């Protein structure tokens, strides 16, 4: 009996040691950490734009199964309040505390400009879906880790300025817009396009964000000598302007042309008949007749119960670009410079709802542009293409300000 117990003890010892060795040498298979995406957006002050960005981005990732190389996605939302100071603080939190791999945002151009210096020094990939200021993706500010999927203020406003002179015969215009960086950029580019075609902008009028009463600006003195008006307002400001421009009788006398936000389909319906007939330029409308766009519109409506517009398309394309880079890197986000190069390398293979994804040397998206007119379709106001300007890169319209 003692001999049996001794042998049992020896065997138990062998088993214990063997178990430890097995545990030591078994390959570890921990669950891969999620890919972290920070969303610094203006959720309270610009809910339409912010929701559009998040919805478009999420749809792109969901269509890929919500995972890359076994890694899921985790989102961190921060409301930047449309303030450069607040935005910088929130982005620092996302980068330094949350340790996000990607940033997708913000909404405002002046906010984006306030983030550039900080993000140039941080190991994070920044995809910009809404800010249009021409100053972002320039040789002085661009980095390999920055990408922009929206057209610049110059890309759309400069060609429209030439178009209204060459195609509509307007020679004397008044320009009015919101007193922020994007408003100044867009009106400056529009004026340059008008001048390049032989016309002139008689007056440039800038109005503070949140203006309720436009009467002091829509005076006969301000409109004197004009045969058309160009306006650049986003969101609620656009709705108020369109309604008052019509109410004061100017719509019947002076044709109205707009920077893309003026007739943004996400909210132009709130302006009602006051928006009908307004002409703008855009790289995207849900009415584009391409297989990719029809598929995108159908998927988006099925997922969210509404039509996608430019914000959603820009963010959807941002998601496709992020996915392409991650797939090429087999989900590895630790080598950011290499990941950014993979995104750029894979970009030409991506078909977006607005056409093939093309990036210039500074990672700014190149677009085909369409002139659109607000019409009532399917019971709502939509931008209907009436002319095609063609492919425009930011460098094509730099000549007026980069001497």
N, C-alpha and C positions, 0 to 999 in steps of 0.2 A: 504493500500500500504506500509506504514511504517512497519506494522507488517510482511508483506511478505519479505521485504528487510532484516529485522532482522533475520527472520528464514533462509533466503538464506545465510546470513553471517555466521550464526552458522554452517550450513551444509558445507559451503566452508572451514571453519576452521577445522571441523572434517576430511574432505577429505584431507586437507593439512597434518594434523598430521598423518593420516593413511598412506598417501604416504610416509612420512618420516620413519615411523615405518616399512613399507614394504621394503623400500630400506635398512634399517638397518639390518633387520633380514633375508633377502633373502640370501641363500648360495652363496658364491663367486665361480665363475668358470673361473679363469684366464687361458689363454692358457699356457700349461706347457712349461717351458724353454727348449731349445734344449740341447741335450747331446753334450758336447764340446770335440773334438778330435784334439790334436796338432800333426802335422806332421813335426818334425825336420829332414829334409833329405837333401841330397847333390844334389839339383835339377840341378845346372849348371855343376858341375864337374862329377857327376855320374847320368846322366839322365835316363839311362836304368833301373838301380836299383831303383831309386826314383819313376819313373813312374810305375814300377812293383808293388812296395809296395802300392802306392795309388790306382792303379786300382784293385788289388786283394782285398784290404780292402773295397773299395766302392762296389764291386760286392757282397761280403758277406752281407753287410748291405742292399743293394738294394733287394736282394732275400728275406729278411725279411720284405719287404715293406717300408724300410727306416724309420721305427718308432718302438719304444718300449714303451708300456704303454702310448700311446698318445704323446710321445716325439720324435721329429725328431733329426737329427744329424747335427752338424755344424762343419766344418773343418777349421783349421787354419794352413796354410803352412808357414814354415820358412826354408830358405836355410842356412844350417850351414857351407857351403863352404868347408866341409871336415876338418875344423879346430876345435880343442878342445876348444880354447878360444872363437871363434865365436859361437860355438854350445852351450857353457854354457850360454853365453849372450842371445841367442835366446830362449833357454829352460826356462831361468828365466822369460823372457817376456811371454812365453806361460803359465807358471804356476802362476806367480804373477799378471800379468795384464789381460791376457785372461781368467785365472782361468779355465783351461781345466780340464776335468775329467780324460782323458786318454792321454798318449803320445804313439805314434807308430813310432819308429825310434831309432837310426839314421842308416846310411849306414856303416860307418867305425868302426872297433873295437877300435881303439885308441880314437875315439871320444866318444864312449859309456863308456869307462873306465874313461874318464874325467868327465862324468856326474854322476857317481855312488854316490859319497859322498854327492853331493847336493840333489839328488833325494831320498836318504835314509831318509832325514829329512823332506820331503815334502809329503803332503797328496794328492798324485796323483798316478794313476795306470799306470805302464810303461810296455808296451809290445814290445819286441825286435825281429824284423823280419829278420835282416841280419847279424849283427856283430857276428862273430864266435869264438872270443877269449875264450880260456878255463877259463880265469880269472874272468869272469863275474858272473856266477851262482855257486859260491863256498860258503862254510860256512861263509867265511869272508865278502862276499859282498852281498849275496842274501838276499832279504827281502820278506815277504808275498805279497807285492804289485808289485813285479817284475816277469814277465813271459817271457820266450824266446821260440819262435816257429821255430827257425832254429837250425840245428845241429851244434855242436861245432867243432872247428878245430881238436880236438883230436878224436871225434866220427867218423870222416870220414878218417882222415889221418893215424891214428894208424892202423886200420884194413887193409887199403890199403897196408901199409908197409909190414905187415905179408903176405898178399895175393900175392904180387909180388914175394916174396921169395918162399912161399909154392906152389903156383899154376903155376908160370912162371919160377921158378928156377934161378932167378937173385940173385947174391951173392954180387956184388960190384956195388954200385950206386953213382951217383952224384946228389945232390939236389941244385936247384937254385930257388930263389924267390924274391919277392919284399920286400924291407927293411922297413916293418911296422910290428906292433904287430901281425896281423893275419898271415903274411908271416913267421915270426919267430916261432910262435906257430905251424903252420901246418908242417913246415919242421922238427921241433923238434919232433913232434908226429910221423911223417912218419919214421924218423930215429929210434925212439924207437921201432916201429913196426918191422922194418927191423932187428934190433938187436935181438928182442925177437924171431924171426924166424931163427936166425943164420947167417944173412947177415951183411953187414956193409955199411955205407955211407962214401965214401972216402973223399969227399969235400962238404962243404956247401958254397954256393955263394949267396950273397945278393946284390940286385940291387935297386937303388933308383927309386921311383915312377916317371913315365914320361920318362924313358930312351928310346931314339930313336934308338941308335946304340948298338946292343948286341955283336958286334964283339969282344970287349975286354974280354968278359966273355965266349964266345963259342970258346975257343982256344983248340988246341990239348992237351996242357999241362993240362988244367982243366978237360978234358975228359979222360985223360990217365988212363988205368986200369979199366974203367967202362964198364959194360955190359948193362946198362940201365940208364935213367935219370928221375928224378922226378922234376916237375916244379909247382910253385904256383904263378900265376899272374892273376889279374882281369882286366876286361875291355879292354881298348886300349892297355895296356901293354901286355895282353895275346895275342891279335891279332898280335902285332909286334913280340913278341917272337916266336909264332908258325910259322910265315912266315920266319923269319930269321933262326930258327932252321932247317927248311926244306931247305932254300936257301944255307946254309953253308954245306949241305950234311949230317948232323947228323941224320936226320930222317931215312935215308936209312941204317944207321949203328947201331944206338942205339935206341931201343924202348923207346917211350916217355909215361910216366904216369903223371897224373896231379891231383892236388887238384881241387876240383869241379869248382872253378871260371875259371880255364884255358880253359875249354870247355863249358862254360855257353852258353846254347842254344840261349839266347837272342842276342848274338853277334858272336858266333863261325862261323856263315856263312860268316862273313867278312874275315876270315882267309882262306876260300876256301879249296882247296884240301890239303893244308898244315896241316889241322886239322884231316883229315881222318885217322882213325885207332888209334888215341890217346885214351888211356884208363884212366878212372877216376872212382871215387866212388861217389854215390849220393843217397839221400833218395827219390828223386822225378825226374821223367821225364814224359812228357805228354803222353808217350807211355805205362805207367803202365795200365795193364788190370784189372781194378776194376770198379764196377758200379759207385762208387762215383767219380772216376777220369774221366770216360767217360762223366758223367753228367757235371762235372766241366769244362772240356775242351770244350764241346759243348756250355755251357752258356757263357764261357769267349770269345770264338770265335764270338758268336752272338753279344755280347756286344761291343767288342773292335776290332774285325776283325783280330785277330792274336792268336797264340797259347800262353797258359800260361806256364811259366817256374818256376823255384824254387822260385824266389823272389815273384812272384804272389801267388804261393801256400802257402808260409810262411805267407804272409799278409792276404790271404783269411782265413787261419786257425786262425790268430789273430782276425779277425773280428768275426768268429764263436765263439771264446772263449769270446770275449767281449759281444756279444749278449746273450750267455748262462747265463752269470752272471747277466746281466741287466734284463733278463726275470725272473730269479729266484728272483730278488729283486723288481720286478714290476716297473722297471724304476728308482728306487731310487738310486741316486749317492751320497747322502749326507754322508752315512756311508761307507767310503772307505775300512776299514779293513773287514767289513762284506761282502762288494761287492767282494773283493779279495778272501775271503773264498768261496763265492758262485761260482766264476769262477773256482776255483780249484775243488770244489765239483762236478760241472757239467761237467768238462772236459772229464771224461771217457765216457760220453754219446755221445760225438761228433765223428762222422765219417768224417774224412778228406779225401781229394783226395789221400793222401799217407797212409791211414789206420786209425785205431782207435787212437784218441788223448790220449797219455800217457805222464804224467809228473812225474819227480822224486821228491824227497822231497824238492828240491830247486827250483821247478817250471821250470826246464829245460826239454824240450821235448825229448822223447825217440823215436828212429826211427828204422825202418827196412831199411837196406842199400843194395844197388845194385851196382855191378860193371858194368859199361857201356862202350861202345865203340862208337866213332863217326862214323856214317854211313850216307849215303845219303838216305833219305826217304821222299816221297811225295814232291820231288823237293827241299828239304832243308836239311841241316845237323842237325841231331838229335842224342841224346844219347840213344843207343839201349842196353837194359839190356842183359848181357851175363852170369852173375852169380849173386847169391844172398848170401850176407854175413850173413844176419839175423839181429835180434834185437840187438841194441847197445845203452847202456846208458852212459852218461858221466862218471859215477863212475866206469864203467867197464874198462875204459882206463886211470884212474887217477894214476895207480900204478907206472908209469914211472917218474912222477914229484911230486906227493904228497906222500912223504915217511912217 
